[in-house]
Amino acid sequence: MPEDQEDPRAAQPSGPDASVLADRLKERIYATITMIAVVVGLSFSEAGATGAFATVLTTAFGLWLAALVADQQAHRTVHRHLATGRELRRMLYVSSPLLSCAVGPAVMIALAALGALSLSAALLTAAGIGVVSLFAWGCAGGLRLGGGVLLALLAGLLDATIGVAVALVKASAGH
């Protein structure tokens, strides 16, 4: 590589910080895909705004709690002690995006409750926002690979396609 060009991977974090960031992003992407399925399912249900809001919040809380329990159990099994201190803080930090996945859908449901749009439109908009965020993360990952805009767009489309596929499976199942 010529001296005047910088390697795009040179700016990436390395070591434990990169691992924590990758784990945290993985949780956020997983939660986004799950929430897409939940809000699409809700859009076909008879749930009102209160029920949809409760479902979104309990889904996010359930995902977070399940991840935390699984992390603690895995840690206990491998290390023969409970995670405490720094290890527990890492677990909480990494799993916190599982809670934040409820923010977008909750805001959309609140708008529906205020009469700004129908609940079905709010839920489908929340699903669309989730798909767009998958596209953005895919593009960001593609750019970080250093393959240029075309690779970034392809990676974004692939990730968004996964989100759409989840929504279509949920819709075709009738819930």
Disulfide bonds with the S-S distance in Angstrom:
none
